Amino acid sequence: MISVLFAVLTALSNGSAAVLQRRAAATVPDTQAMRLSLIGRLVRKPVWLAGIGLVLVAAGCQAVALATGPIAVVQPIFVIELPATLLIAARVFQVRLDRSVRYGAAAVTCGLALGLASAAPGGGSEQVHGAAWIGALLCTGAFEAVVIGAALRLRGNPRAALLGLAAACGYALTAALMKDAVARLDSGGAGALFTCWQLYAMAVAGVGALFLLQNALQAGTLAASQPMLTLGDALISVAYGVTLFGESLRTGWWLLPQLAGVALIAAGCVTLARSPLAGGTPPAAVRRTRVR
């Protein structure tokens, strides 16, 4: 239960951060795309810095969640970050929620419940053993190179979607490295944590994923990048959990409800990301009223 609680707290922080970062990144011209100067512009925007603050809070909650639960359970819970954020935004701005937002939130929630119940992830080890990281890092690097290379040849929402997927892979890798590093803290204390390469690789992967996310948010709409980011992070994390930590999933006919759950989550994310609230501001045309 502790891992689920902190996974939910992570989702709330990450979802709020994504909305704030999208609001800031959307004001940066296209000429700054895929350049370090993009970050230079963003750090001068208070709304972006607030988003980064929430990212740091989320990182702490995520570390606790991964230290107390399987990665294949913790990471998929993060798909609730967008609906939860929109519900909170509606309360803050006192905006009546559109029916499509309610349906989208219900689709994501039901899809997550269906997917986790049918997959029943569990088991596995706390640390990665042997040279398993070598193959995982090589495959991850090749995947990122292909996706980023394809994104650079596109513009607009297609680029945003592919960069969202690349960022998702980076965040999933960060989570796997974080889980492996935190496990060494339990077994060998602070000395083992600060001398393991996973800790520093986690920092590099996290910064790289953040850079890719800013470019995804700058390239197109949230409706293009958020579904790829949300689903990509969950599915790739499950793959890391199975291949690196030996976690188990149900297979056979159980794959059918799992795929149905993924479809529900995807449909819900697309619907929610199109909401004006997802852009970080309440819709001007909607009468502000207390949500019942």
URWO-V443777 format. One record per residue. N is the residue number from 1. RES is the residue in one letter. SS is DSSP state (H for helix, E for strand, C for the rest). PHI is phi as a letter, one per 30 degrees, with the letter a starting at -180 (* if undefined). BURIAL is # if it has 9 or more other C-alpha atoms within 8 Angstrom, else .. Layout:
n:N res:RES ss:SS phi:PHI burial:BURIAL
n:N res:RES ss:SS phi:PHI burial:BURIAL
//
This chain:
n:1 res:M ss:C phi:* burial:.
n:2 res:I ss:H phi:d burial:.
n:3 res:S ss:H phi:d burial:#
n:4 res:V ss:H phi:d burial:#
n:5 res:L ss:H phi:e burial:#
n:6 res:F ss:H phi:d burial:#
n:7 res:A ss:H phi:d burial:#
n:8 res:V ss:H phi:d burial:#
n:9 res:L ss:H phi:d burial:#
n:10 res:T ss:H phi:d burial:#
n:11 res:A ss:H phi:d burial:#
n:12 res:L ss:H phi:d burial:#
n:13 res:S ss:H phi:d burial:#
n:14 res:N ss:H phi:d burial:#
n:15 res:G ss:H phi:d burial:#
n:16 res:S ss:H phi:d burial:#
n:17 res:A ss:H phi:d burial:#
n:18 res:A ss:H phi:d burial:#
n:19 res:V ss:H phi:d burial:#
n:20 res:L ss:H phi:d burial:#
n:21 res:Q ss:H phi:d burial:#
n:22 res:R ss:H phi:d burial:#
n:23 res:R ss:H phi:d burial:#
n:24 res:A ss:H phi:d burial:#
n:25 res:A ss:H phi:d burial:#
n:26 res:A ss:C phi:d burial:#
n:27 res:T ss:C phi:d burial:.
n:28 res:V ss:C phi:c burial:#
n:29 res:P ss:C phi:d burial:.
n:30 res:D ss:H phi:d burial:.
n:31 res:T ss:H phi:d burial:.
n:32 res:Q ss:H phi:c burial:#
n:33 res:A ss:C phi:d burial:#
n:34 res:M ss:C phi:h burial:.
n:35 res:R ss:C phi:b burial:.
n:36 res:L ss:H phi:d burial:.
n:37 res:S ss:H phi:d burial:.
n:38 res:L ss:H phi:e burial:#
n:39 res:I ss:H phi:d burial:#
n:40 res:G ss:H phi:d burial:.
n:41 res:R ss:H phi:d burial:#
n:42 res:L ss:H phi:d burial:#
n:43 res:V ss:C phi:d burial:#
n:44 res:R ss:C phi:d burial:.
n:45 res:K ss:C phi:c burial:#
n:46 res:P ss:H phi:e burial:.
n:47 res:V ss:H phi:d burial:#
n:48 res:W ss:H phi:d burial:#
n:49 res:L ss:H phi:d burial:#
n:50 res:A ss:H phi:d burial:#
n:51 res:G ss:H phi:d burial:#
n:52 res:I ss:H phi:d burial:#
n:53 res:G ss:H phi:e burial:#
n:54 res:L ss:H phi:d burial:#
n:55 res:V ss:H phi:d burial:#
n:56 res:L ss:H phi:d burial:.
n:57 res:V ss:H phi:d burial:#
n:58 res:A ss:H phi:d burial:#
n:59 res:A ss:H phi:d burial:#
n:60 res:G ss:H phi:d burial:.
n:61 res:C ss:H phi:d burial:#
n:62 res:Q ss:H phi:d burial:#
n:63 res:A ss:H phi:d burial:#
n:64 res:V ss:H phi:d burial:#
n:65 res:A ss:H phi:d burial:#
n:66 res:L ss:H phi:d burial:#
n:67 res:A ss:H phi:d burial:#
n:68 res:T ss:H phi:c burial:.
n:69 res:G ss:C phi:a burial:#
n:70 res:P ss:C phi:d burial:#
n:71 res:I ss:H phi:d burial:#
n:72 res:A ss:H phi:d burial:#
n:73 res:V ss:H phi:c burial:#
n:74 res:V ss:H phi:d burial:#
n:75 res:Q ss:H phi:d burial:#
n:76 res:P ss:H phi:d burial:#
n:77 res:I ss:H phi:d burial:#
n:78 res:F ss:H phi:d burial:#
n:79 res:V ss:H phi:d burial:#
n:80 res:I ss:H phi:d burial:#
n:81 res:E ss:H phi:d burial:#
n:82 res:L ss:H phi:d burial:#
n:83 res:P ss:H phi:d burial:#
n:84 res:A ss:H phi:d burial:#
n:85 res:T ss:H phi:d burial:#
n:86 res:L ss:H phi:d burial:#
n:87 res:L ss:H phi:d burial:#
n:88 res:I ss:H phi:d burial:.
n:89 res:A ss:H phi:d burial:#
n:90 res:A ss:H phi:d burial:#
n:91 res:R ss:H phi:d burial:#
n:92 res:V ss:H phi:d burial:.
n:93 res:F ss:H phi:d burial:.
n:94 res:Q ss:C phi:h burial:#
n:95 res:V ss:E phi:c burial:#
n:96 res:R ss:C phi:d burial:#
n:97 res:L ss:C phi:d burial:#
n:98 res:D ss:C phi:d burial:.
n:99 res:R ss:H phi:e burial:.
n:100 res:S ss:H phi:d burial:.
n:101 res:V ss:H phi:d burial:#
n:102 res:R ss:H phi:d burial:#
n:103 res:Y ss:H phi:d burial:#
n:104 res:G ss:H phi:d burial:#
n:105 res:A ss:H phi:d burial:#
n:106 res:A ss:H phi:d burial:#
n:107 res:A ss:H phi:d burial:#
n:108 res:V ss:H phi:d burial:#
n:109 res:T ss:H phi:d burial:#
n:110 res:C ss:H phi:d burial:#
n:111 res:G ss:H phi:d burial:#
n:112 res:L ss:H phi:d burial:#
n:113 res:A ss:H phi:d burial:#
n:114 res:L ss:H phi:d burial:#
n:115 res:G ss:H phi:d burial:#
n:116 res:L ss:H phi:d burial:#
n:117 res:A ss:H phi:d burial:.
n:118 res:S ss:H phi:d burial:#
n:119 res:A ss:H phi:d burial:#
n:120 res:A ss:C phi:h burial:#
n:121 res:P ss:C phi:d burial:#
n:122 res:G ss:E phi:l burial:#
n:123 res:G ss:C phi:i burial:.
n:124 res:G ss:C phi:i burial:#
n:125 res:S ss:C phi:c burial:.
n:126 res:E ss:C phi:d burial:#
n:127 res:Q ss:C phi:b burial:#
n:128 res:V ss:C phi:d burial:#
n:129 res:H ss:C phi:c burial:.
n:130 res:G ss:C phi:i burial:.
n:131 res:A ss:C phi:c burial:.
n:132 res:A ss:H phi:d burial:#
n:133 res:W ss:H phi:d burial:#
n:134 res:I ss:H phi:d burial:.
n:135 res:G ss:H phi:d burial:.
n:136 res:A ss:H phi:d burial:#
n:137 res:L ss:H phi:d burial:.
n:138 res:L ss:H phi:d burial:.
n:139 res:C ss:H phi:d burial:.
n:140 res:T ss:H phi:d burial:#
n:141 res:G ss:H phi:d burial:.
n:142 res:A ss:H phi:d burial:.
n:143 res:F ss:H phi:d burial:.
n:144 res:E ss:H phi:d burial:#
n:145 res:A ss:H phi:d burial:.
n:146 res:V ss:H phi:d burial:.
n:147 res:V ss:H phi:d burial:#
n:148 res:I ss:H phi:d burial:#
n:149 res:G ss:H phi:e burial:.
n:150 res:A ss:H phi:d burial:#
n:151 res:A ss:H phi:d burial:#
n:152 res:L ss:H phi:d burial:.
n:153 res:R ss:C phi:c burial:.
n:154 res:L ss:C phi:c burial:.
n:155 res:R ss:C phi:b burial:#
n:156 res:G ss:H phi:i burial:.
n:157 res:N ss:H phi:d burial:#
n:158 res:P ss:H phi:e burial:#
n:159 res:R ss:H phi:d burial:#
n:160 res:A ss:H phi:e burial:#
n:161 res:A ss:H phi:d burial:#
n:162 res:L ss:H phi:d burial:#
n:163 res:L ss:H phi:d burial:#
n:164 res:G ss:H phi:d burial:#
n:165 res:L ss:H phi:d burial:#
n:166 res:A ss:H phi:d burial:#
n:167 res:A ss:H phi:d burial:#
n:168 res:A ss:H phi:d burial:#
n:169 res:C ss:H phi:d burial:#
n:170 res:G ss:H phi:d burial:#
n:171 res:Y ss:H phi:d burial:#
n:172 res:A ss:H phi:d burial:#
n:173 res:L ss:H phi:d burial:#
n:174 res:T ss:H phi:e burial:#
n:175 res:A ss:H phi:d burial:#
n:176 res:A ss:H phi:d burial:#
n:177 res:L ss:H phi:d burial:#
n:178 res:M ss:H phi:d burial:#
n:179 res:K ss:H phi:d burial:#
n:180 res:D ss:H phi:d burial:#
n:181 res:A ss:H phi:d burial:#
n:182 res:V ss:H phi:d burial:#
n:183 res:A ss:H phi:d burial:#
n:184 res:R ss:H phi:d burial:#
n:185 res:L ss:H phi:d burial:#
n:186 res:D ss:H phi:d burial:.
n:187 res:S ss:H phi:d burial:.
n:188 res:G ss:H phi:b burial:#
n:189 res:G ss:H phi:i burial:#
n:190 res:A ss:H phi:d burial:.
n:191 res:G ss:H phi:d burial:.
n:192 res:A ss:H phi:d burial:#
n:193 res:L ss:H phi:d burial:#
n:194 res:F ss:H phi:d burial:.
n:195 res:T ss:H phi:c burial:.
n:196 res:C ss:C phi:d burial:#
n:197 res:W ss:H phi:d burial:.
n:198 res:Q ss:H phi:d burial:#
n:199 res:L ss:H phi:d burial:#
n:200 res:Y ss:H phi:d burial:.
n:201 res:A ss:H phi:d burial:#
n:202 res:M ss:H phi:d burial:#
n:203 res:A ss:H phi:d burial:#
n:204 res:V ss:H phi:d burial:.
n:205 res:A ss:H phi:d burial:#
n:206 res:G ss:H phi:d burial:#
n:207 res:V ss:H phi:d burial:.
n:208 res:G ss:H phi:d burial:#
n:209 res:A ss:H phi:d burial:#
n:210 res:L ss:H phi:d burial:#
n:211 res:F ss:H phi:d burial:#
n:212 res:L ss:H phi:d burial:#
n:213 res:L ss:H phi:d burial:#
n:214 res:Q ss:H phi:d burial:#
n:215 res:N ss:H phi:d burial:#
n:216 res:A ss:H phi:d burial:#
n:217 res:L ss:H phi:d burial:#
n:218 res:Q ss:H phi:d burial:#
n:219 res:A ss:H phi:d burial:#
n:220 res:G ss:C phi:a burial:#
n:221 res:T ss:C phi:d burial:#
n:222 res:L ss:H phi:d burial:#
n:223 res:A ss:H phi:d burial:#
n:224 res:A ss:H phi:d burial:#
n:225 res:S ss:H phi:d burial:#
n:226 res:Q ss:H phi:d burial:#
n:227 res:P ss:H phi:d burial:#
n:228 res:M ss:H phi:d burial:#
n:229 res:L ss:H phi:d burial:#
n:230 res:T ss:H phi:d burial:#
n:231 res:L ss:H phi:d burial:#
n:232 res:G ss:H phi:d burial:#
n:233 res:D ss:H phi:e burial:#
n:234 res:A ss:H phi:d burial:#
n:235 res:L ss:H phi:d burial:#
n:236 res:I ss:H phi:d burial:#
n:237 res:S ss:H phi:d burial:#
n:238 res:V ss:H phi:d burial:#
n:239 res:A ss:H phi:d burial:#
n:240 res:Y ss:H phi:d burial:#
n:241 res:G ss:H phi:d burial:#
n:242 res:V ss:H phi:d burial:#
n:243 res:T ss:H phi:d burial:.
n:244 res:L ss:H phi:c burial:#
n:245 res:F ss:H phi:c burial:#
n:246 res:G ss:C phi:i burial:#
n:247 res:E ss:C phi:d burial:#
n:248 res:S ss:E phi:c burial:#
n:249 res:L ss:C phi:b burial:#
n:250 res:R ss:C phi:d burial:#
n:251 res:T ss:C phi:b burial:.
n:252 res:G ss:C phi:i burial:.
n:253 res:W ss:C phi:d burial:.
n:254 res:W ss:H phi:d burial:#
n:255 res:L ss:H phi:d burial:#
n:256 res:L ss:H phi:d burial:.
n:257 res:P ss:H phi:d burial:#
n:258 res:Q ss:H phi:d burial:#
n:259 res:L ss:H phi:d burial:#
n:260 res:A ss:H phi:d burial:#
n:261 res:G ss:H phi:d burial:#
n:262 res:V ss:H phi:d burial:#
n:263 res:A ss:H phi:d burial:#
n:264 res:L ss:H phi:d burial:#
n:265 res:I ss:H phi:d burial:#
n:266 res:A ss:H phi:d burial:#
n:267 res:A ss:H phi:d burial:#
n:268 res:G ss:H phi:d burial:#
n:269 res:C ss:H phi:d burial:#
n:270 res:V ss:H phi:d burial:#
n:271 res:T ss:H phi:d burial:#
n:272 res:L ss:H phi:d burial:#
n:273 res:A ss:H phi:d burial:#
n:274 res:R ss:C phi:d burial:#
n:275 res:S ss:C phi:d burial:#
n:276 res:P ss:H phi:e burial:#
n:277 res:L ss:H phi:d burial:#
n:278 res:A ss:H phi:d burial:#
n:279 res:G ss:H phi:d burial:#
n:280 res:G ss:C phi:j burial:#
n:281 res:T ss:C phi:b burial:.
n:282 res:P ss:C phi:d burial:#
n:283 res:P ss:C phi:d burial:.
n:284 res:A ss:C phi:d burial:.
n:285 res:A ss:C phi:d burial:.
n:286 res:V ss:C phi:d burial:.
n:287 res:R ss:C phi:d burial:.
n:288 res:R ss:E phi:d burial:.
n:289 res:T ss:C phi:b burial:.
n:290 res:R ss:C phi:d burial:.
n:291 res:V ss:C phi:d burial:#
n:292 res:R ss:C phi:c burial:.
//
